[in-house]
Amino acid sequence: MKILFRYVALLPLMALCLSACSPFARIPAGSFTMGNSIAADTDITDASPHTVTVSEFYMAKNLVTWAEYQAVQVWAASNGYTDMAAGYGKADTHPVEMISWWDSIKYCNARSQKEGLTPVYTVNGAVMKTGTTVPAVNWTANGYRLPTEAEWEKAARGGLSSAVNNFHPPHAPRSESYTTPVESFVVNGYGLKDVVGKVWQWCWDCYGTYDTASPTNPRGVLSDSSRVLRGGCWDDGAYPCCIADRYSYYPSNTGSIGLRVARSSVR
């Protein structure tokens, strides 16, 4: 009886440890006000405040690092992914940069396959590995994917402010600023690190006007020539680091852009 009691008493601690050790944060289902709700801030004109309901999902606590991206890209090149860019990173522990939206989609699929998970993105029923055909999305698959814009904002708001990387003091031997390693700044209320100001982060959505009719799990307009970036980056000013700020960018373009992966299920 004493052994059983001790085991049962340890269960909450074990669950807490598993949650703390997991690379993903559980973002609970619920509603929130998405968009710019600060009346005095008239600079953000494309983010009308509105109520959005999002189902439970999981968001990576950290941005994808240069080392993580390289490992997947090397594996992918030997497994049918013929045009996934090499990307760039200041160092292994810094976030990957210089990847397009297409590279991000392929990274998610390749990482899913590499780890034995179900890939999210397909074209004509086959796992998307190459090309620039907009894929179908299996939102119930347990593999890696890009967050929707609404998911990104819900996770980013998180209940606490976040420190940012903008114009971080230069490090020798370079005279200009650049990224800092992941996990450099305080976590937000969901346990996410480096939410804003490190590198821009690709979202799934096509860029367009918000559907303000209290949508559930919005996934952007059906079609547009550009995709959504969120979070600002190290070589911009502070303004893009506003949680509500959104940016439109062509999916084939690159720059100070990386990604933070999401999953619909971690089982």
C-alpha positions as CSV (number, residue, x, y, z in Angstrom):
1,M,0.0,0.0,0.0
2,K,2.8,2.4,0.8
3,I,4.5,1.7,-2.5
4,L,1.2,2.3,-4.4
5,F,0.6,5.5,-2.5
6,R,4.1,6.9,-3.3
7,Y,3.6,6.1,-7.0
8,V,0.2,7.8,-7.2
9,A,1.6,10.8,-5.3
10,L,4.4,11.1,-7.8
11,L,2.1,11.1,-10.9
12,P,1.5,14.9,-10.9
13,L,5.2,15.5,-10.6
14,M,6.0,13.1,-13.4
15,A,3.4,14.9,-15.6
16,L,4.9,18.3,-14.7
17,C,8.4,17.0,-15.6
18,L,7.2,15.6,-19.0
19,S,5.5,18.9,-19.8
20,A,8.6,20.9,-18.8
21,C,10.9,18.7,-20.8
22,S,8.8,18.5,-23.9
23,P,10.0,20.7,-26.9
24,F,6.4,21.6,-27.5
25,A,4.0,23.8,-25.5
26,R,0.4,22.8,-25.4
27,I,-1.7,25.8,-26.5
28,P,-5.2,25.2,-25.1
29,A,-8.4,25.6,-27.1
30,G,-10.2,28.8,-26.6
31,S,-11.1,32.3,-27.9
32,F,-9.1,35.4,-27.9
33,T,-9.0,38.9,-29.5
34,M,-6.9,38.7,-32.6
35,G,-5.6,41.9,-34.2
36,N,-4.6,45.4,-33.1
37,S,-6.8,46.4,-30.2
38,I,-4.8,49.5,-29.2
39,A,-6.9,52.4,-30.5
40,A,-3.9,54.8,-30.3
41,D,-1.8,52.6,-32.6
42,T,-2.9,53.7,-36.0
43,D,0.1,52.3,-37.8
44,I,-1.3,48.7,-38.0
45,T,-4.1,49.1,-40.5
46,D,-4.5,45.5,-41.7
47,A,-5.3,43.8,-38.3
48,S,-8.8,44.7,-37.3
49,P,-9.5,43.3,-33.8
50,H,-12.0,40.4,-33.8
51,T,-12.8,37.3,-31.8
52,V,-11.2,34.1,-33.0
53,T,-11.6,30.6,-31.6
54,V,-8.7,28.1,-32.0
55,S,-8.7,24.4,-31.3
56,E,-6.0,22.9,-29.1
57,F,-2.6,22.5,-30.8
58,Y,1.1,22.3,-29.9
59,M,3.7,24.9,-30.7
60,A,7.5,24.4,-30.6
61,K,9.0,26.3,-27.7
62,N,12.0,27.3,-29.8
63,L,12.6,28.4,-33.3
64,V,14.1,25.8,-35.6
65,T,17.9,26.1,-35.2
66,W,20.5,26.1,-37.9
67,A,21.7,22.7,-36.7
68,E,18.2,21.2,-36.7
69,Y,17.5,22.5,-40.2
70,Q,20.8,21.2,-41.6
71,A,20.2,17.7,-40.2
72,V,16.8,17.5,-41.8
73,Q,18.0,19.1,-45.1
74,V,20.9,16.6,-45.5
75,W,18.5,13.7,-44.8
76,A,15.9,15.2,-47.2
77,A,18.4,15.5,-50.1
78,S,18.9,11.7,-49.9
79,N,15.2,10.9,-49.7
80,G,13.6,12.6,-52.7
81,Y,13.7,16.3,-51.7
82,T,15.6,17.7,-54.6
83,D,15.1,21.5,-54.2
84,M,15.1,22.2,-50.5
85,A,17.4,25.2,-49.9
86,A,20.5,24.9,-47.7
87,G,19.5,27.9,-45.6
88,Y,21.8,29.8,-43.4
89,G,22.6,30.3,-39.7
90,K,25.0,32.4,-37.7
91,A,25.9,29.2,-35.7
92,D,24.4,25.9,-34.9
93,T,22.4,27.2,-31.9
94,H,21.1,30.3,-33.7
95,P,17.8,30.2,-35.7
96,V,17.9,29.2,-39.3
97,E,17.4,32.0,-41.8
98,M,17.3,32.5,-45.6
99,I,14.5,29.9,-46.2
100,S,11.4,30.4,-48.3
101,W,7.9,29.3,-47.5
102,W,8.3,26.4,-49.8
103,D,11.5,25.3,-48.0
104,S,9.6,25.5,-44.7
105,I,6.8,23.3,-46.0
106,K,9.3,20.7,-47.2
107,Y,11.3,20.9,-44.0
108,C,8.1,20.1,-42.1
109,N,7.4,17.0,-44.3
110,A,11.0,15.8,-44.3
111,R,11.3,16.1,-40.5
112,S,8.0,14.3,-40.1
113,Q,9.2,11.4,-42.4
114,K,12.6,11.3,-40.8
115,E,11.0,10.9,-37.3
116,G,8.3,8.4,-38.5
117,L,5.4,10.8,-38.2
118,T,2.6,11.4,-40.7
119,P,3.5,14.2,-43.1
120,V,0.9,17.0,-43.2
121,Y,1.4,18.3,-46.8
122,T,0.5,16.4,-49.9
123,V,0.1,17.0,-53.7
124,N,-2.2,14.7,-55.6
125,G,-2.1,12.3,-52.6
126,A,1.7,12.0,-52.5
127,V,3.9,13.6,-49.8
128,M,5.1,17.0,-51.1
129,K,8.9,16.8,-51.6
130,T,9.6,19.1,-54.5
131,G,8.1,21.9,-56.6
132,T,5.9,24.8,-55.8
133,T,2.4,23.4,-56.1
134,V,0.3,24.6,-53.2
135,P,-0.3,21.4,-51.1
136,A,-3.4,19.9,-49.6
137,V,-3.2,19.9,-45.7
138,N,-4.1,17.1,-43.4
139,W,-4.8,19.1,-40.3
140,T,-5.3,16.0,-38.2
141,A,-1.9,14.4,-39.0
142,N,0.6,14.2,-36.2
143,G,3.5,15.5,-38.2
144,Y,5.2,18.9,-38.2
145,R,3.5,21.9,-39.9
146,L,3.5,25.7,-40.1
147,P,1.1,27.4,-37.6
148,T,-1.8,29.3,-39.0
149,E,-1.6,33.0,-38.4
150,A,-4.3,32.8,-35.8
151,E,-2.5,30.0,-34.0
152,W,0.8,32.0,-34.1
153,E,-0.9,35.0,-32.6
154,K,-2.7,33.1,-29.8
155,A,0.6,31.3,-28.9
156,A,2.6,34.5,-29.1
157,R,0.3,36.5,-26.9
158,G,0.8,33.9,-24.2
159,G,0.0,36.1,-21.2
160,L,3.4,37.7,-20.7
161,S,5.6,40.1,-22.5
162,S,8.7,38.8,-24.4
163,A,12.2,40.3,-24.7
164,V,13.4,40.8,-28.2
165,N,16.6,40.5,-30.2
166,N,16.3,43.7,-32.2
167,F,19.6,45.3,-33.0
168,H,21.4,43.2,-30.4
169,P,24.9,44.5,-29.7
170,P,27.4,43.4,-32.2
171,H,29.6,40.3,-31.6
172,A,33.2,40.1,-32.7
173,P,34.4,39.7,-35.4
174,R,31.4,41.2,-37.1
175,S,30.7,44.9,-36.8
176,E,26.9,44.6,-37.4
177,S,24.2,43.0,-35.3
178,Y,22.8,39.5,-35.9
179,T,20.8,36.8,-34.3
180,T,21.5,35.5,-30.8
181,P,21.2,31.8,-29.9
182,V,17.8,30.4,-29.3
183,E,16.6,30.5,-25.7
184,S,18.3,33.8,-25.2
185,F,15.3,35.6,-23.8
186,V,12.5,35.3,-21.3
187,V,9.7,32.9,-22.0
188,N,6.1,34.0,-22.5
189,G,3.1,32.6,-20.6
190,Y,2.9,29.4,-22.7
191,G,6.6,28.7,-22.4
192,L,7.6,29.9,-25.8
193,K,11.0,31.5,-26.3
194,D,12.1,34.2,-28.7
195,V,8.6,34.9,-29.8
196,V,9.4,38.2,-31.5
197,G,12.5,40.0,-32.8
198,K,14.7,37.1,-33.6
199,V,13.7,36.1,-37.2
200,W,10.5,36.5,-39.1
201,Q,8.4,33.4,-39.0
202,W,6.4,31.9,-41.8
203,C,2.8,31.1,-41.2
204,W,0.6,28.9,-43.4
205,D,-1.9,31.5,-44.4
206,C,-2.2,33.5,-47.6
207,Y,-2.1,37.1,-46.8
208,G,-5.4,38.9,-47.0
209,T,-8.1,40.9,-45.1
210,Y,-9.2,39.3,-41.9
211,D,-12.5,37.5,-41.7
212,T,-13.9,39.4,-38.7
213,A,-17.1,37.3,-38.3
214,S,-15.8,35.4,-35.3
215,P,-14.3,32.6,-37.2
216,T,-13.2,29.2,-35.7
217,N,-9.8,28.0,-36.8
218,P,-9.3,30.5,-39.6
219,R,-6.7,29.6,-42.2
220,G,-6.5,32.7,-44.2
221,V,-8.0,33.7,-47.6
222,L,-8.3,30.9,-50.1
223,S,-5.7,32.3,-52.5
224,D,-3.2,35.1,-52.7
225,S,0.2,35.6,-54.2
226,S,1.9,36.1,-50.9
227,R,2.1,34.4,-47.5
228,V,2.1,35.8,-43.9
229,L,5.2,36.5,-41.9
230,R,5.0,37.2,-38.2
231,G,7.3,38.2,-35.3
232,G,9.7,40.8,-36.7
233,C,13.5,40.1,-37.0
234,W,16.9,41.1,-35.7
235,D,17.6,43.6,-38.4
236,D,14.3,45.5,-38.2
237,G,13.3,48.1,-35.7
238,A,10.9,47.6,-32.7
239,Y,7.7,48.3,-34.6
240,P,7.4,44.9,-36.4
241,C,7.7,43.2,-33.0
242,C,4.2,44.2,-32.1
243,I,2.3,41.0,-31.7
244,A,-0.5,42.2,-34.0
245,D,1.9,43.3,-36.8
246,R,1.7,41.2,-39.9
247,Y,3.7,41.2,-43.1
248,S,3.1,40.0,-46.6
249,Y,5.9,38.2,-48.5
250,Y,6.1,36.1,-51.6
251,P,6.6,32.4,-50.7
252,S,9.7,32.0,-52.9
253,N,11.5,34.9,-51.2
254,T,14.0,34.6,-48.5
255,G,15.7,36.9,-46.0
256,S,15.9,37.1,-42.2
257,I,13.2,34.5,-42.1
258,G,13.0,31.2,-40.3
259,L,10.2,29.1,-38.7
260,R,8.7,27.8,-35.6
261,V,6.9,24.5,-36.2
262,A,3.5,23.4,-34.8
263,R,1.7,20.1,-34.5
264,S,-1.9,19.2,-34.2
265,S,-1.0,16.2,-31.9
266,V,2.1,15.1,-30.2
267,R,0.9,11.5,-30.0
